[in-house]
């Protein structure tokens, strides 16, 4: 936690975080234009932010892209205001969870190279790899911890559709698994019915990595259509409720 507050103490680093909040996935060249300092100076600031877990970077080809990850900051805040989190207005005001990243097998169909994700979110959960895998592949558990849906139909199998349902039985969104690597990765479509009947589909990936007593979960979302930026907020709430479910047995049910 000390590293988080140290990272936030410098105005240049806050400028970098603000820039990534406005537009995720920027390169070093993009971010250098914002500050009156050398590329090396900007790299040092980015290194401090990455060490604090507030950003993550991913290399694609010759370029390295940076993504905001506000989950550690929210966890620091939640430490003191946890009793207020059940209040929707407070939850909305304090919900800082956003983007991180990791490797994925998503490829660009035109160039057959690794694509740059539009959105990345990453969190560390105190659980086993098996427990996290089950939570991401078992429909009953998904329904138990999802922040808004209470039923999930289907199964986590390639070319099989899963439907996430609201209390009234209406479909919130659909997913069809494209590839599955047991206990490590799930890649799937993302078809958001909540944006309307003509909403365009996109793609996402879960990546699980065991790190001692913790598991690192990374969520990447690709090709987010215009007008669907709300999925970022949804993933943040999803990750927060999943983490709470696995660590305490209690999900974080909340309205958008």
N, C-alpha and C positions, 0 to 999 in steps of 0.2 A: 504494500500500500504506500510506503514511503516513496517508492520509485514513481508512482502515479502522480502524487502531488508535486514531486520535484520536476517531473516532466511538464506539468501544467504551469509551473511558476514562471516560465520564460515566455514573453509575448510573441517571440518569433515562432515558437512551437505551437502556441495557441492559434496563430495565423495559419499555420500549416493544417491544423486540425479543422479549422473553420473552412478552409479551402476544400478539404476532402469531404466535409459534410455537404458542401454545395455541389461538388462533382467528384464522385469516387473514381478510383482507378487512374490517378494522374501519374505521369512519369516524373523523374527528377528534373528534366528540362522544364516541364510545365510548372513545377513548384518553385524552381529557382527564379522564375520571372516575378514571383510575388515578393521576394525579399531582396534587400539591398546588401547582398553578400555573395561570396563565391559559391560555386557548386560544392566545393569541399565543406564549406560552412553549413550549407543546407543538408548535406549528407550526414554531418555530425548530429544535427538536430533530429533528423529522421531516425538515426540510430538510437537516440535517447527515447524517442517515442515508441520505437519498436521494442526496445528492452522493457519498457513499461507495459507493453501489451496493448497500447492504444492505437497502433496501426500494425498492419501486416503488409508484406510485399510479395509480389509474384512476378517472376521473370517469364516473359513471352518473347521468344526470338532475341533480338538485340536489346530490348527495352525491359525495364523493371517498373512495375506499376504498384502504386501504394493505395491501401484501402483503410478507411476508418474502422476502428473496432472500439465502440464505447461500452462494451459489456463490463470490462474491469472497473470503469468509472461508476457504472450503475451499481455494481456490487458494493463498492465503497460507500456510496450514498445509502443503499438499502440497509447497511449495517446499523445506521442510526435512525432511519425513518421506517423500518419494517412494519410497525403497527399501523402506519397510514396506507400501506400498499393495497389493502383491500378496498380502499375508497377509489371509485373510478376516476374522479376528477384529479386526485393526487397521482394516481397511476399514469394518467395521460400526461400530466405536467412533467413527471420525472422519468418517463420511459425513454431512456437514452440508448437502448440497445440498438446497435447497428453493426455492420459489416466487418467481415474478416475473410480469410482465404486460405487456400491450400491447393495441393495438386488435384487435378481432375483429368479424366480421360475424354472430356468433351472436346471434339475437334471441329474445325471449320471445314464444311463440306467442299468448299471451293479450293482450299489450299492444303487440306489434310494436316494442318498444324494445330497445336494447342490454342484454343480460343482464349481471349481475355474475358473474364466474367464481368457482368455489369454490377454485380453485388456479391459481397463476401462477408460472412459472419462466422465468428469462431468463439467457442467457449470451452472451458475445462470443467469436467464433471467428475465428482468423486464417486466412481462406480467401476465395475468390471467391464471389459470389452463385451462380454456376453450379455450383460444387463443392458448396455446401451444399444447393442444390435437388436435385442428382443424388443426394446421400446420403440425402435424405428421400423420394425417389420411386423409386429403383432397388432392386428387391428383393434383388439380389445384394449390393449395398453394405449394405443394412439388415441382412442376415444376417451380414455380415462384422464389423460393429461392435456389434451388439446385445449387451448384457452377459450375456444368458442364452440367447437363441435362436440357432440355427445354420442355420435355413432359413426363408425367407419365400416363400409361394406367392401368386400373384395379381399384380396390377399397380395402380399408382396412377392410377385412372381413376374418374370419377364413376359411382356405382351398382355398382361392382365390389368384391367382397370380397377382402381380403388376410388370410392366415392366418400367424401367427407360431408356428413349431414348435420344440419341444424336440428333444434328441438322439434320444429314443425315438419321435419322430414324433407325439407328442400335441400338441394345440393349446394354446398358452399364452393367446393372445387373438386376436380378430378385429377388423378395421376395414373399414368401407365408406365411401369418400369421398363426401361430400355436395356439396362444391363445391371447385373448384381454380382458383386464379389463378396461372398459371405463374410460377415463380421468386419468388413473393411469399407465397402462402397456400394451405394445405390445411386443410379442415374435414372431420371424419370422425366416425363413430360409434366407440365404444370398448366392446368386448364381451369382458369378462375371463373366459375359461374357467377360469383358475386360482382363481377364487373359488367354483367349483362350477357344476353344470349349470343351476341356477336363478338365477345371478347376473344382476342387472339391467344393461342397457346405459346408457351415458352418452355425452357428446359432448366432443370436444376440437378444438383448432386449433393449427397451426404457423403462425407468422408470421416471415418473413425480411425483414430490412432491411439494405441495404449501408451501411456507414459507413467510407469510406476503405478501408484495407487489411483491415478487419474486417467481419464480418457479425454482426448481432444476431439471435439466435434466441429467440423467445418461444414458450412452450408454455402454453396455457390449457386448463383442464379444467372442464366445466360439469356441473351436476346429478350430482355424485358420490353414489351411493346410500349409505345407512347401512351401515357394516361394510366399506367399501371404501377406507378411508383409506390402505391400503398402496400405492395407486397413486402417492402422492406420492413415496415412496421409490423406486419403480420409475422415475418420470420423472427423478429426480435422477441415478440410475445411467445411464439412457439418455443424458441430456445430457452427462454426464461422459465416457462412452465415445465418443460421437459427436465431441466436441471433440478428444479424444486421437487418434482415427482420422484426422480431417482435418488436424490439426497435426503429427502425428508418424508416421502410418501404422500406429500400434499401437492396437487397441481395449483397453478395460478390461473383460475378461471376469471376472465375479464372481458368486458365488451370493448370493441374497437371504438 
